[in-house]
């Protein structure tokens, strides 16, 4: 079997902001692969991007901000937790495009202290010129959103609202396109099949990978739930893939090649477990690659767990999708320092 590029959709009908230039690196990870018993392990480095410290949200924002520009919007408003990677990448993209950025952030993670509240993504949001609104609850966030909409109307500004994580059917297209990019890189390496490993959080990254791999064929997908339990992630994935398929003119995908698991989710979103830090150390000490404790660290912990359980054969090519998140690591500075020294 090989990849069915002929079946793949065109994105010509969707305005894009020009945030993504060329493929992100696909690199071998031989020392990590040896430690895990996966001789053919590759890393898809979506953390490596010249804009805003990189990360997966830029692919989604390429479509969302493309739509904003085509609508004549001058302000982008989005949401997240205090240490939101999505908010930081939205602020950076808006700075590049000359758009005003409003971030409505909620204390969704049970953490406090200077490291979490003043380090990591937080100063970068301000550096990129975003107006940051910290809310104590979802109720306050909703009221803030309504106030900002009213202010924009009074001032004659046009707002484009982007959902949490950029995760709606339009945002999914960013990772449908990323899957084609990855498949083309595999072909360059002489490969015609692989198993992809990545995270599910707000959902558009996982959904884009799921839909893209179904369209291309010859790709399997293992998804680690890092913020929502399995039943919620399954429902979210079905909803987002169906919506994105409709945008592209396809029937809802069957997703029979997709496997989801939530055994490394720990106590919930933004709360690292012991396996999270172990995986972060392993990636750092074998490949010099930095993960974060919210998303990639939990996905990596799942990869470690699944490899130990014998899920991957020695002949199989496995691709771990690194979705970024480096700045958020410093929001966990006390634990990070202690865990890095073990």
RONURO-87176 format. One record per residue (C-alpha): x, y, z; residue number from 1. Coordinates in nm, 4 decimals, decimal comma. Last residue first. Layout:
// RONURO-87176
PT         x         y         z    k
PT         X         Y         Z  NUM
...
END
This chain:
// RONURO-87176
PT         x         y         z    k
PT    1,6685    1,3510    3,9345  342
PT    1,7852    1,7082    3,8696  341
PT    1,5266    1,7833    3,6000  340
PT    1,2473    1,6765    3,8364  339
PT    1,3369    1,9290    4,1061  338
PT    1,3868    2,2157    3,8644  337
PT    1,0693    2,1324    3,6734  336
PT    0,8680    2,1033    3,9931  335
PT    0,9668    2,4552    4,1023  334
PT    0,9504    2,5972    3,7457  333
PT    0,6015    2,4799    3,6468  332
PT    0,5211    2,7975    3,4521  331
PT    0,8643    2,7425    3,3023  330
PT    0,7343    2,4413    3,1100  329
PT    0,4672    2,6607    2,9552  328
PT    0,7329    2,8235    2,7382  327
PT    0,8166    2,4918    2,5641  326
PT    0,4620    2,4085    2,4523  325
PT    0,5345    2,2412    2,1199  324
PT    0,3166    1,9907    1,9310  323
PT    0,5770    1,7147    1,8993  322
PT    0,4120    1,4485    1,6834  321
PT    0,5692    1,1098    1,7554  320
PT    0,6108    0,9056    1,4355  319
PT    0,6417    0,5262    1,4610  318
PT    0,7818    0,3150    1,1771  317
PT    0,7097   -0,0527    1,2417  316
PT    0,9610   -0,3327    1,1929  315
PT    1,0446   -0,3582    1,5657  314
PT    0,6732   -0,4055    1,6437  313
PT    0,4849   -0,1460    1,8466  312
PT    0,2187   -0,2226    2,1081  311
PT    0,4544   -0,4243    2,3236  310
PT    0,3300   -0,3042    2,6637  309
PT    0,6567   -0,1157    2,7189  308
PT    0,5961    0,0692    2,3916  307
PT    0,2468    0,1653    2,5053  306
PT    0,3699    0,3040    2,8354  305
PT    0,6550    0,5039    2,6823  304
PT    0,4267    0,6424    2,4107  303
PT    0,1696    0,7324    2,6766  302
PT    0,4347    0,9162    2,8780  301
PT    0,5226    1,1003    2,5574  300
PT    0,1614    1,2139    2,5203  299
PT    0,1669    1,3284    2,8827  298
PT    0,4895    1,5236    2,8335  297
PT    0,3642    1,6644    2,5024  296
PT    0,0533    1,8209    2,6529  295
PT    0,0642    1,9682    3,0041  294
PT    0,4139    1,8919    3,1388  293
PT    0,6096    2,0320    2,8414  292
PT    0,8665    1,8573    2,6226  291
PT    1,2272    1,9529    2,5439  290
PT    1,4373    1,7455    2,3038  289
PT    1,8055    1,6785    2,3741  288
PT    1,7609    1,3317    2,2200  287
PT    1,8318    1,0749    2,4926  286
PT    1,8501    1,2866    2,8070  285
PT    1,5778    1,5347    2,7172  284
PT    1,3333    1,2788    2,5806  283
PT    1,3821    1,0582    2,8871  282
PT    1,3565    1,3482    3,1334  281
PT    1,0252    1,4616    2,9843  280
PT    0,8989    1,1025    2,9901  279
PT    0,9828    1,0669    3,3586  278
PT    0,8163    1,4023    3,4280  277
PT    0,4915    1,2891    3,2697  276
PT    0,5082    0,9456    3,4314  275
PT    0,4971    1,1117    3,7727  274
PT    0,1773    1,2944    3,6793  273
PT    0,1456    1,6490    3,5508  272
PT   -0,1690    1,8514    3,6333  271
PT   -0,2521    2,0910    3,3494  270
PT   -0,5704    1,9083    3,2544  269
PT   -0,6631    1,6159    3,4751  268
PT   -0,5614    1,3989    3,7673  267
PT   -0,3378    1,1783    3,5544  266
PT   -0,4086    1,1776    3,1787  265
PT   -0,1642    0,8914    3,1255  264
PT   -0,4233    0,6123    3,0945  263
PT   -0,6437    0,8084    2,8543  262
PT   -0,6322    0,5963    2,5374  261
PT   -0,7514    0,6556    2,1823  260
PT   -0,7013    0,4312    1,8799  259
PT   -0,7666    0,5508    1,5236  258
PT   -0,7639    0,3197    1,2193  257
PT   -1,1399    0,2621    1,2351  256
PT   -1,1936    0,6376    1,2093  255
PT   -1,5165    0,5963    1,0063  254
PT   -1,4904    0,9419    0,8504  253
PT   -1,7953    1,1655    0,8084  252
PT   -1,8761    1,1974    0,4351  251
PT   -1,6548    1,4290    0,2338  250
PT   -1,7101    1,7740    0,0834  249
PT   -1,4158    1,9507    0,2488  248
PT   -1,6263    2,1535    0,4924  247
PT   -1,8311    1,8400    0,5616  246
PT   -1,5155    1,6462    0,6445  245
PT   -1,4182    1,9203    0,8898  244
PT   -1,7502    1,8937    1,0696  243
PT   -1,7404    1,5139    1,0813  242
PT   -1,3821    1,5194    1,2104  241
PT   -1,4725    1,7712    1,4813  240
PT   -1,7798    1,5879    1,6111  239
PT   -1,6232    1,2409    1,6052  238
PT   -1,3116    1,3652    1,7846  237
PT   -1,5159    1,5443    2,0505  236
PT   -1,7258    1,2336    2,1182  235
PT   -1,4166    1,0138    2,1506  234
PT   -1,2424    1,2727    2,3709  233
PT   -1,5406    1,2939    2,6055  232
PT   -1,5522    0,9155    2,6481  231
PT   -1,1748    0,8910    2,6969  230
PT   -1,1358    1,1493    2,9698  229
PT   -1,0370    1,5060    2,8724  228
PT   -0,7006    1,6796    2,9198  227
PT   -0,4117    1,4676    2,7912  226
PT   -0,5900    1,1972    2,5917  225
PT   -0,3184    1,0062    2,4060  224
PT   -0,4015    0,9311    2,0422  223
PT   -0,2634    0,6411    1,8376  222
PT   -0,3054    0,6833    1,4608  221
PT   -0,2497    0,4420    1,1740  220
PT   -0,1306    0,5505    0,8301  219
PT   -0,1502    0,3535    0,5049  218
PT   -0,4541    0,5564    0,3914  217
PT   -0,4419    0,9183    0,2763  216
PT   -0,8014    1,0171    0,3507  215
PT   -0,8103    0,8277    0,6802  214
PT   -0,4754    0,9748    0,7853  213
PT   -0,5982    1,3269    0,7160  212
PT   -0,9217    1,2797    0,9083  211
PT   -0,7494    1,1425    1,2179  210
PT   -0,4565    1,3859    1,2046  209
PT   -0,6973    1,6770    1,1715  208
PT   -0,9090    1,5418    1,4564  207
PT   -0,6070    1,4979    1,6834  206
PT   -0,4906    1,8541    1,6182  205
PT   -0,8450    1,9927    1,6404  204
PT   -0,9264    1,8317    1,9757  203
PT   -0,9108    2,0725    2,2667  202
PT   -0,6721    1,8169    2,4188  201
PT   -0,5841    1,5022    2,2206  200
PT   -0,2164    1,4175    2,1871  199
PT   -0,0067    1,2452    1,9188  198
PT    0,1331    0,9127    1,7989  197
PT    0,1474    0,8326    1,4277  196
PT    0,1918    0,4796    1,2934  195
PT    0,3680    0,4554    0,9605  194
PT    0,3341    0,3200    0,6065  193
PT    0,4865    0,3872    0,2634  192
PT    0,8436    0,4745    0,3612  191
PT    1,1265    0,5610    0,1195  190
PT    1,2467    0,8559    0,3287  189
PT    1,1096    1,1023    0,0718  188
PT    0,7796    0,9121    0,0940  187
PT    0,7772    0,9737    0,4691  186
PT    0,8208    1,3466    0,4078  185
PT    0,5236    1,3469    0,1702  184
PT    0,3169    1,1663    0,4343  183
PT    0,4080    1,4317    0,6910  182
PT    0,3004    1,7189    0,4666  181
PT   -0,0262    1,5391    0,3857  180
PT   -0,0854    1,4971    0,7580  179
PT   -0,0125    1,8650    0,8175  178
PT   -0,2918    1,9571    0,5731  177
PT   -0,5439    1,7632    0,7779  176
PT   -0,3740    1,9267    1,0731  175
PT   -0,4581    2,2800    0,9701  174
PT   -0,7987    2,1694    0,8429  173
PT   -0,9047    2,0964    1,2013  172
PT   -0,9093    2,4710    1,2688  171
PT   -1,2045    2,5109    1,0323  170
PT   -1,3941    2,2263    1,2018  169
PT   -1,3481    2,3838    1,5466  168
PT   -1,0493    2,3804    1,7767  167
PT   -0,8458    2,6990    1,7586  166
PT   -0,7216    2,5945    2,1017  165
PT   -1,0238    2,7559    2,2627  164
PT   -1,2417    2,9073    1,9908  163
PT   -1,1389    3,2000    1,7679  162
PT   -1,3593    3,5097    1,7685  161
PT   -1,3102    3,7563    1,4819  160
PT   -1,3861    4,1091    1,5948  159
PT   -1,4650    4,4122    1,3788  158
PT   -1,3850    4,7545    1,5288  157
PT   -1,6186    5,0515    1,5143  156
PT   -1,5318    5,1762    1,8629  155
PT   -1,8770    5,1099    2,0088  154
PT   -1,8898    4,7689    1,8412  153
PT   -1,5469    4,6790    1,9773  152
PT   -1,6473    4,7841    2,3261  151
PT   -1,9648    4,5745    2,3064  150
PT   -1,7711    4,2661    2,1965  149
PT   -1,5184    4,3252    2,4746  148
PT   -1,7953    4,3486    2,7338  147
PT   -1,9584    4,0275    2,6093  146
PT   -1,6276    3,8429    2,6348  145
PT   -1,5632    3,9805    2,9822  144
PT   -1,9052    3,8588    3,0975  143
PT   -1,8337    3,5129    2,9570  142
PT   -1,4925    3,5052    3,1265  141
PT   -1,6468    3,6133    3,4578  140
PT   -1,8929    3,3248    3,4386  139
PT   -1,6165    3,0852    3,3368  138
PT   -1,4354    3,1766    3,6572  137
PT   -1,1513    3,3831    3,8046  136
PT   -1,0816    3,5795    3,4883  135
PT   -0,7487    3,7167    3,3634  134
PT   -0,7891    3,9605    3,0721  133
PT   -0,4762    4,0006    2,8580  132
PT   -0,4490    4,2662    2,5874  131
PT   -0,1966    4,1101    2,3496  130
PT    0,1141    4,2990    2,2411  129
PT    0,3488    4,0139    2,1564  128
PT    0,5531    4,0853    2,4694  127
PT    0,2340    4,0772    2,6755  126
PT    0,1464    3,7220    2,5685  125
PT    0,5156    3,6368    2,6053  124
PT    0,5064    3,7483    2,9691  123
PT    0,2324    3,4902    3,0410  122
PT    0,3613    3,1982    2,8345  121
PT    0,6144    3,0842    3,0938  120
PT    0,6433    3,3195    3,3903  119
PT    0,4111    3,5498    3,5872  118
PT    0,1129    3,3421    3,7091  117
PT    0,2616    2,9932    3,7034  116
PT    0,6081    3,0768    3,8332  115
PT    0,4828    3,3543    4,0644  114
PT    0,2426    3,1367    4,2600  113
PT   -0,0875    2,9657    4,1815  112
PT   -0,2148    2,6333    4,0512  111
PT   -0,5487    2,4573    4,0299  110
PT   -0,5763    2,4830    3,6494  109
PT   -0,8707    2,6624    3,4862  108
PT   -0,7772    3,0112    3,6067  107
PT   -0,9436    3,1641    3,3016  106
PT   -0,7904    3,3665    3,0207  105
PT   -0,9658    3,6055    2,7830  104
PT   -0,6949    3,7068    2,5350  103
PT   -0,7648    4,0080    2,3101  102
PT   -0,5376    4,0544    2,0079  101
PT   -0,5300    4,3574    1,7765  100
PT   -0,4208    4,2616    1,4264   99
PT   -0,1043    4,3750    1,2492   98
PT   -0,0345    4,0401    1,0842   97
PT    0,2896    3,9641    1,2678   96
PT    0,1511    4,0857    1,5992   95
PT   -0,1652    3,8834    1,5422   94
PT    0,0436    3,5706    1,4854   93
PT    0,2372    3,6286    1,8063   92
PT   -0,0796    3,6897    2,0091   91
PT   -0,2437    3,3780    1,8634   90
PT    0,0679    3,1739    1,9460   89
PT    0,0622    3,2956    2,3064   88
PT   -0,3116    3,2341    2,3393   87
PT   -0,2823    2,8834    2,1978   86
PT    0,0005    2,8001    2,4355   85
PT   -0,2269    2,8936    2,7243   84
PT   -0,0580    2,9308    3,0626   83
PT   -0,3472    3,1237    3,2197   82
PT   -0,6033    2,8919    3,0600   81
PT   -0,7565    2,9730    2,7256   80
PT   -0,9724    3,2033    2,5167   79
PT   -0,9702    3,3988    2,1915   78
PT   -1,0382    3,7404    2,0478   77
PT   -0,8972    3,8699    1,7204   76
PT   -0,9327    4,2346    1,6241   75
PT   -0,9064    4,4100    1,2860   74
PT   -1,1543    4,1936    1,0990   73
PT   -1,1936    4,2597    0,7274   72
PT   -1,3685    3,9307    0,6634   71
PT   -1,0781    3,8026    0,4497   70
PT   -0,8354    3,8958    0,7273   69
PT   -1,0309    3,7039    0,9891   68
PT   -1,0701    3,4017    0,7603   67
PT   -0,6940    3,3880    0,7101   66
PT   -0,6673    3,4303    1,0840   65
PT   -0,8653    3,1137    1,1406   64
PT   -0,6975    2,9160    0,8612   63
PT   -0,3347    2,9932    0,9510   62
PT   -0,4454    2,9852    1,3134   61
PT   -0,4962    2,6105    1,2893   60
PT   -0,1396    2,5533    1,1664   59
PT   -0,0068    2,8027    1,4222   58
PT   -0,1736    2,6097    1,7046   57
PT    0,0758    2,3239    1,6717   56
PT    0,3727    2,5012    1,8240   55
PT    0,6390    2,7603    1,7579   54
PT    0,8253    3,0008    1,9862   53
PT    0,6120    3,2930    1,8545   52
PT    0,7003    3,2501    1,4862   51
PT    1,0148    3,0800    1,3528   50
PT    0,8768    2,7253    1,3867   49
PT    1,0207    2,4154    1,5538   48
PT    0,7595    2,2830    1,7991   47
PT    0,5958    2,1077    1,5052   46
PT    0,8915    1,8703    1,5177   45
PT    0,7630    1,5419    1,3761   44
PT    0,9844    1,2961    1,5676   43
PT    1,0778    0,9608    1,4148   42
PT    1,1153    0,6169    1,5717   41
PT    1,2292    0,3187    1,3653   40
PT    1,4109    0,1116    1,6287   39
PT    1,1191    0,1254    1,8748   38
PT    1,2415   -0,0633    2,1844   37
PT    1,1813    0,2385    2,4068   36
PT    1,5437    0,3108    2,5018   35
PT    1,6608    0,2283    2,1489   34
PT    1,3987    0,4609    2,0010   33
PT    1,5106    0,7411    2,2322   32
PT    1,8673    0,6901    2,1158   31
PT    1,7662    0,6659    1,7499   30
PT    1,5317    0,9660    1,7276   29
PT    1,5069    1,0257    1,3537   28
PT    1,3882    1,3670    1,2315   27
PT    1,0829    1,5075    1,0565   26
PT    1,1376    1,8823    1,0477   25
PT    0,8523    2,1316    0,9915   24
PT    0,7420    2,1601    0,6309   23
PT    0,7433    2,4903    0,4437   22
PT    0,6158    2,8299    0,5522   21
PT    0,3140    2,8366    0,7834   20
PT    0,1742    3,1740    0,8882   19
PT    0,0521    3,2764    0,5435   18
PT   -0,2866    3,3969    0,6683   17
PT   -0,5008    3,1497    0,4795   16
PT   -0,8301    3,1938    0,2960   15
PT   -1,0090    2,8633    0,2297   14
PT   -1,1253    2,7788   -0,1220   13
PT   -0,7789    2,6670   -0,2313   12
PT   -0,7639    2,4018    0,0398   11
PT   -0,7573    2,1128   -0,2059   10
PT   -0,8615    1,7695   -0,0873    9
PT   -0,6581    1,4460   -0,0848    8
PT   -0,7870    1,1646   -0,3015    7
PT   -0,4913    1,1845   -0,5399    6
PT   -0,2493    1,1693   -0,2465    5
PT   -0,3545    0,8126   -0,1700    4
PT   -0,0527    0,7021    0,0346    3
PT    0,0966    0,3620   -0,0403    2
PT    0,0000    0,0000    0,0000    1
END
